[in-house]
Amino acid sequence: METRSAREIWGAALGELQIQVSKPNYRTWLEKTVGWNYRDNRFVVSVPNTFVAEYLDKNQRSLIEKTLINLTSSHNIQVTFQVDGRYKNLADARGGEWKIGASGFKSSYVFDSFIVGNCNRLAYAAAQGIVQNPGYSYNPLYIYGGVGLGKTHLLHAIGHLAQARHIQVIYVSAEQFTNEFVKAIRERTTDEFHNKYRNIGMLLIDDIHFISGKKQTVESFFHTFNALHNANHQIVITSDQPPKSIPLLDKRLRSRFEWGLIVKLQPPDFETRLAILQSKAKQREVNLAIDVLGFIAQQIQQNVRELEGALNRVVAYAKLFNASPTIELAAQALEDINSKEPGHTSTTSSLVIEAVADSFQLDAIDLKGSKRDKETTLARRAAMYLLRQETNCSLAQIGQKLGGRDPSAVTNACKRIVSDINHNPQLRHKILDIQKIINPQSKHWRH
């Protein structure tokens, strides 16, 4: 009776949850769950494997408990996720080791924690797409970009999603692959090595450029690639550069890497960096004002890993001195980092305002005044944006310097000018020219 009741309640809950989460998330994490038991305000949900249990416990517990409370009119429900015994021997039934269990996917590297912006939207969509239709959508999927831009995060996220869909998957770095191959030759176990990598549903390989120039490893990987691809088994590859730019890469491999989809991860723009910092601060249960996060986002512009490190540094600095994390404190915490940033100079607000006024053929007083004609309004937005990008001024300070405007007006102006720049090449060049005047050492415009 209790089991049937739990099933009925969970069936209704799934109907609610299906509306509240995205379709891919529902299909991956919730579709194969069952209400198992409900007693004394404890609700047990049966899930197909431990990875689904861990994901739901960490990411969806609050939403699920709230949904169950509403459906049962209970004041409090505690939900637990239990692996259904029917799925425990799935790997044995498939006749081999379940590789995902030993692959060490990082629990925080899931799609939900990956902040999406213009810099990585295509790679994110492609990564999700291949798990829904592995081996057929884009095979191989080749993701490249600089250090700390999210390549490994996406590989782990693909791995989590693949294992939730019961796909046998191996994640390995190209260096690990090479070391295993060398060991297999030395110990005369190459058959076992080949069986391990050529009889799986998905291969995720990080930093493929490492095997360049290693003839025997390249030959082994070439045949592994062919075996998987011919069986329509998914291959995902990452590197710091596109196939054509990897020195000494075997031409046959280069050609095969170019069969599928090649996507590049770009350095994140300001809005994406800010969103990443907000997400990281929330994960750490740290309360930082938006202008402080914005200041940090200005300082670290090329690397997500360094961006997270800067946030950690500011938080640690505030704790060390038992002080509130203000912009001033953040500037102190990141002072030595800023001094090492290439092209970093101390820019005054007056220089920015004068440069903008000159470029738009206006007087600086116009930018600080109340004039609202189209040209003056655009120039004022540009000044706010550049003060935000090129100086250490807070939103409030920028507002004060440009006629006593409030911080929200500055934020809105910055958003508007970014949108205008993206759709207006002439304005984009104008802003770039102003930046060259403000900071002659800067080699390129970062948006």
Buried (B, 14 or more C-beta within 10 A) or exposed (E): EEBEBBBEBBEBBBEBBBEEBEEBBBBBBBBBBBBBBBEEBEBBBBBBBBBBBBBBBEBBBEBBBEBBBEBBEEEEBEBBBEBBEEBEEEBEEEEEBBBBEEBEBBEEBBBBBBBBBEBBEBBBEBBBBBBBEBBEBBBBBBBBBBEBBBBBBBBBBBBBBBBBBBBBBBBBBBEBBBEBBEEBBEEEBBEEBBEBBBBBBBBBBBBBBBBBEBEEBBBBBBEBBEBBBEEEBBBBBBBBBBBEEBEEBBEEBBEBBBBBBBBBBBBBBBBBBBBBBBBBBEEEEBEBBEBBBBBBBBBBBBBBBBBBBBBBBBBEBBEEEEEEBBBBBBBBBBEEBBEEBEEBEEBEBEBBBBBBBEBBEBEBEBBBEEBEEEEBBBBBBBBBBBBBBBBBBBBBBBBBBBBEBEBEBBBBBBBBBBEBBEEBEEBBEBBBEBBBBBBEEBEEBBB
